[in-house]
Amino acid sequence: MSTQPGQPSKKPFFRRRGTPLMITGLILVIVFGLFMMADREPGQGLMTPMWIGVLLGLGMAGYGLYRALKGPGMLDNPRGGTGNEPM
């Protein structure tokens, strides 16, 4: 397992950092999308503030996918926190 910053992780995909963020983002997209479709009346367009939730979910899913594929970042410390904390 690689713990060096910037190196791809060798963990299984669903055990990597960012996967819970990606899954939560996809759940938000699905839930807000279903609310938009269920609340829609005939003749009404898709002009609704529910798009904010969909866009937030897409952003979370995109960042989670990036973190899952890229691996540990420069600020990730294996023991938690960041590497610049006083000892």
Secondary structure by P-SEA (a helix, b strand, c coil): cccccccccccccccccaaaaaaaaaaaaaaaaaaaaaaccccccccccaaaaaaaaaaaaaaaaaaaaaccccccccccccccccc
